[in-house]
Amino acid sequence: MSKPAVLPEDIAREVIAPESYAEWNGVLDTFDRLREEMPVAKVIAEDDVFEPFWLITRYEDVMRISKDNKTFLNNPKPVVFSTREATAFSQAATGSNMLVDSLVVFDAPIHPKYRKLTMDWFMPRNLDKIEAEIRALAHRTVDRMIEAGPEVDFVIEVSGPYPLHVVMQILGVPEEDEPRMMMLTQQMFGGQDADLSGTGMDNMTPEQVLQLVSGAVKSFEDYFAQLAKDRRANPTDDVASVIANALVDGKPLPPRDLAGYYIIVATAGHDTTSASTAGAMMALANDPEQFARVKADRSLLPGIVEEAIRWTSPVQHFMRTAAEDVEVGGQQIKAGDWMMINYVAANHDPAQFENPRKFDAARSPNRHLAFGAGAHQCLGLHLARLEMRILFEALLDRIESIAPAGEAKRSNSTFVGGLKTLPLRITPAS
């Protein structure tokens, strides 16, 4: 057994710094070195600002941890990287290590019971029923993009609003409330990026940022409490009604769990798909030959979708806690140790993906980890694939060519990340 590998302080800062993930090639370079030299390494803050954790960067180790939900728990420690201050804030505000208790937080036996409540809704056989609605929305979205052209910001015009509208339809949120849902999502997941939070966050103290995120969570909770009340009185054929009227072990969901369920569906259901969609469009804009190939041969579309999800890796990490002493990558992990399974690193591991930084629509196999694996694999993965395929069918029908029209920028975020701006020049088909 080798002695514990401890990351140098500068690398430790880079791994948890939001701005590192905006400098994409730089952080990928770092992960390449770590996979070779320290694939399982201890991350310790000299100022003790966060609890020490193990960084896991190799695909095979991330896959193993993701699938072994008995040995590697989502609870009791935070399931997303948090500073000690943020954890203490959450504990004081909610009694939990996380501001939101949702499906991603729970372990068995609670997790499978909660997941089962809406699982059928997100299966292909049910999604087939709403495919026509999604297709109509995709065509309206492309119409608006063409009207706004020839130069557009694809994130603002397409990849942001399109998946938001789809998931809000499924959830049962009125269209007029969608801007509010977008704003609150950006404050929750974009709180580390001043452009996305829209609040002058670069001048805020860490405590003020926590207050911003907490305020967004509270607004979500208030909104969905009212929605649940309405759906109990007037149930309809939507996910909001399923959650509002669900029984687990013969009892309704506790208010905090109910709110968390709504929030995870509302936010994770569109922010990640938005990032993958923008990533695919950027790759095609930068590779006219690949765009021409997929335009001529639509059988390549599933590959475009899958590769975009891997290449972008919108959910950049989750944390796990060891339930028992275990060895990972030659390192001894003790019971109670905290770990970061880094999906960006795993999805760019050359041992699993040849030339991983290349966007390759023909990549096969493409067994990426962007949706996770095991019991916590993303509930909405079929919806995400369907949304992206339908949108790109519409885009390829209506667009003759695309080209960059400025600098694409990625968000500052340690957790959920992706492009925040993608200027494109669009040439409509004649």
WOMOPE-V383202 format. One record per helix or strand of 3 or more residues. SS is the DSSP state (helix for helix, strand for strand). FROM is the first residue (numbers start at 1). TO is the last residue. If there is no record, write none. Layout:
ss:SS from:FROM to:TO
ss:SS from:FROM to:TO
This chain:
ss:helix from:9 to:16
ss:helix from:18 to:22
ss:helix from:24 to:37
ss:strand from:40 to:43
ss:strand from:53 to:56
ss:helix from:59 to:67
ss:helix from:84 to:94
ss:helix from:110 to:122
ss:helix from:124 to:148
ss:strand from:151 to:153
ss:helix from:154 to:159
ss:helix from:161 to:171
ss:helix from:175 to:189
ss:helix from:194 to:197
ss:helix from:201 to:203
ss:helix from:206 to:233
ss:helix from:239 to:244
ss:helix from:255 to:285
ss:helix from:288 to:296
ss:helix from:298 to:312
ss:strand from:317 to:322
ss:strand from:326 to:328
ss:strand from:331 to:333
ss:strand from:338 to:342
ss:helix from:343 to:346
ss:helix from:374 to:376
ss:helix from:381 to:398
ss:strand from:399 to:404
ss:strand from:419 to:421
ss:strand from:423 to:428
